[in-house]
Amino acid sequence: MDTEGRIEYVNPKFSQITDYAPEEVIGLNLRDLSEQSPKEYQQMWKTITSGEEWRGELRSKKKSGELYWELTSASPIRNPEGIITHFLVVKEDIT
């Protein structure tokens, strides 16, 4: 995702698990697909924007509205000057 939290890319496995086509989620904010509390999301965002990796369990929703649990890690990606340009989010369905 970009530095504003907007999704820029999803892999085919994401689409298989969630039934969302890439064009349906690209441009959305990660929190649009999650059922986590605003406090939890703010903590994750604070951690990754400060340059640290965040790991935790999130409850997310599929296109159908079905909820599922996933183990998530979110990490900052930096350019050669050390500035955060993107975030890499890796999710694993643990339902």
N, C-alpha and C positions, 0 to 999 in steps of 0.2 A: 504494500500500500504506500501511498505517497505520505508526505509529512503532515498532511491534514487528516489522515486516516481513511482516505478514499481508496477503494480496491482498484488496482490497476491490472491485475492478472490473476486468474485462477487456473489450476491444472485440471486435466480431465477427471481425475479421481474426485475432486471437489464436486464437479457436476454430477458424477455418478452417485455420490452419497446424498447430495442435497436436491437433485433434480433441477437445479438452476442451470440454465445455459450461461456461458460467460457474459454475453451481452446483457443479461438481466441483472448482473451484480456489479459489473465494472462501473465505477463511478459512485457506487453506494459506499457508505461508511461502514466499517466493520461492525459497529454497534447496531446497525440496521438488521443484521442477521443473528443477533445474540439476544438472549433473555437475561443477561447479567444486570445487576443493579447499577445505577449511575455511579455509586460510590466505588464499586469494583472496577468499572470501566475507567474511572478517573485515576485509580491507583495504578492500573496497568499502563495507562497513557503517561502518567507522571514518570513511571519507571523507564519506559522505552525512550521518551523524549529527553531524559537525563543521560541517555547513552548506555543504559544497562539492559540486560535481557530479562524478560518477564516470563514466568511459567506458572500455569495453573489450570484448573478445570473450569470449563465454561459450559453453560447450557445454551445451545444454539437451536435454530429452527430451520427445517427443510421448507422447500417451496410449498408443500402441502399444509404447512403450519405445525407439523409434527415436531416435537421437541426431542433433542438427543444431547447426550453429554460428550464432550471432547476434551482431550488433553491438548493444551495449546502452549506454544512458545512463540514469543514475539521478540525480534531482535532488530536493533538499528543497523542500517547499512551506511557506511561513511564513504565519502569521496577521498581522493588522495590528500586533500587539505584537512581531513578529519571532520568535515561537516556532515551531519546526518542528512541524507538525501531521500531515503526510503526506509521502510520497515519490512522485514521478512516474517511472515506468520506461517507457522507450520501447525496443522491440526490433525489429531488422530481421533477417530470415532471410538469412544470407550463405553458406549451404551451396553 
